[in-house]
Structures are given as C-alpha cells and as structure tokens.
C-alpha cells in the first residue's frame, strides 16, 4: 500500500490539484500498521475536496475517483500476488 500510494496515488492527487497530508516515513507507517494503530489515512484530508468536485461535475462519484482516476488500492495481483 505504501509504495502504491507513494508512487501512484499521491502523484495523481497532486497532478489533479488536491492537497493531502504528507506520507510519513515508511518505518513510521509500517510500525503503526503492525501495532494496529495506523496513524496515516491517505483519504482523510482529500475526500471532502474530491466530493466538492463531484458536486461540481468534475468526477462521477467519490468511488469512481478512487477506483479509476487515482486508484486508492494497488491492483490485486500486486497486493496478493499472481493468481495460480
């Protein structure tokens, strides 16, 4: 998730003019995830910005934005490995 956000989603958000919290250092992100207390949520600060653009007609829906414009999740084969 971290690499996908860093390499794809965050640059896409920036290219589309959205302000977001900076991604923490990988170690900080991983420690929070492993402890069960994640401290970073990519969409926390941008959902309202995107929803404003949905209302103005820029995007079809929030879900459409996160799945087709700036995918929130990496492709399944990247996240879980290739199908056998």
C-alpha positions in Angstrom: 0.0 0.0 0.0 2.7 2.4 1.0 4.6 2.0 -2.3 1.5 2.3 -4.3 0.4 5.5 -2.5 3.9 7.0 -2.8 4.5 6.1 -6.5 1.0 6.4 -8.0 -1.9 7.7 -5.9 -0.1 10.7 -4.2 1.4 12.0 -7.5 -2.1 11.6 -9.1 -3.7 13.6 -6.3 -1.0 16.3 -6.7 -1.5 16.3 -10.5 -5.2 16.8 -10.0 -4.7 19.7 -7.6 -5.6 18.1 -4.3 -3.8 18.9 -1.0 -3.0 16.0 1.2 -1.0 15.1 4.3 2.5 14.1 3.5 3.1 10.4 3.6 5.1 9.6 6.7 8.4 7.7 6.6 7.9 4.0 5.6 9.1 2.9 9.1 6.5 5.0 10.8 3.7 3.8 8.5 4.7 0.1 8.9 5.0 0.4 12.7 1.6 1.9 13.0 0.0 -0.8 10.8 1.7 -3.6 12.7 0.7 -2.2 16.0 -2.9 -2.0 14.8 -3.0 1.8 15.3 -2.5 3.2 11.8 -1.6 6.9 12.0 -2.0 7.7 8.3 -5.1 7.6 6.2 -4.5 8.9 2.6 -8.1 9.9 2.0 -8.6 11.7 5.4 -7.9 15.2 4.0 -8.9 14.8 0.4 -12.3 13.2 0.4 -14.1 16.5 1.0 -12.1 18.2 -1.7 -13.0 15.4 -4.1 -16.6 15.4 -3.1 -16.7 19.1 -3.8 -15.5 18.3 -7.3 -18.1 15.5 -7.6 -20.9 18.0 -6.8 -19.5 20.4 -9.5 -19.4 17.6 -12.1 -15.7 17.1 -12.4 -15.9 13.5 -11.3 -18.8 11.0 -11.4 -18.5 9.9 -7.7 -16.0 9.5 -4.9 -15.8 5.8 -5.5 -15.2 6.3 -9.2 -12.4 8.8 -8.4 -10.7 6.3 -6.0 -11.0 3.4 -8.4 -10.4 4.9 -11.9 -8.8 8.3 -11.6 -6.4 7.9 -8.7 -6.7 4.3 -7.6 -6.5 4.1 -3.8 -5.6 0.4 -3.8 -3.0 -1.3 -5.9 -4.1 -4.0 -8.4 -5.0 -7.3 -6.7 -2.1 -9.2 -8.4 0.4 -6.7 -6.9 -1.2 -6.8 -3.4 -1.8 -10.5 -3.2 0.4 -12.0 -5.9 -0.5 -13.6 -9.2 -3.4 -16.0 -9.4 -2.5 -19.6 -9.7 
